[in-house]
Amino acid sequence: MELLVSSFPKILEYGLKVTLPLAAIAFILSTILAVVVAMIQYAKVPVLRQICRFYIWIIRGTPLLVQLMVAFYGLPLFGVSVNPFLMAVIVFTVNEGAYSAETMRAAMEAVPAGQLEAGYCVGMSYMQIVWHVILPQAFRTAFPSLFNALISMVKDTSLASSITVVEMFTRTKQIAGQSYNYLPLYIEVAVVYLLFCTVLTYLQKKGETILGSYGVRK
């Protein structure tokens, strides 16, 4: 018990200063990437659409852990050396961007086509219609799935330990290696992950309520 009490602040510290920032930064960047990729597919832009489909096919068809290892150990062979944390952000962004792009594409295509036509009728340009009409509705539809992706990403950050990122799980392994009490400490870090995800789930429900009431008012 004394070990768990003394280790908890150390584990939580790395959760707050590495695990959550890694997930938050990657999530924001992946959402931006997903919107761009979804817009290209929604607009059926020649060539670029095929490139986007190829990107999604590759990323969704290979494990995240393999992507981390290939990027971290492969890029230095071409003279590209990147900080492990930055590399983790890049790989998580690219990985989640592919999944979220499909979520956003489906959400955009779910908006009735008549709204696009109505926008043209009132003199709006294509980009104005997408930005002011299509995307707001698509985000409201995609919000639960996107937030679920954030919750999953918080847990998946433990894979960053494979490329030497000292995040919450890595710190737990270090403490366990010093005390040789692995199981209690692994259960403790699992509880911390559960705590983080519980808070995010609460925020998700609040966000869905706010967006739902906004949709009713509209």
Secondary structure, DSSP 8 states (H G I E B T S, - for coil): -HHHHHHHHHHHHHIIIIIHHHHHHHHHHHHHHHHHHHHHHHHT-TTHHHHHHHHHHHHHTS-HHHHHHHHHHHGGGGT----HHHHHHHHHHHHHHHHHHHHHHHHHHTS-HHHHHHHHHTT--HHHHIIIIIHHHHHHHHHHHHHHHHHHHHHHGGGGGGGT---HHHHHHHHHHHH--HHHHHHHHHHHHHHHHHHHHHHHHHHHHHHHHHHHH-
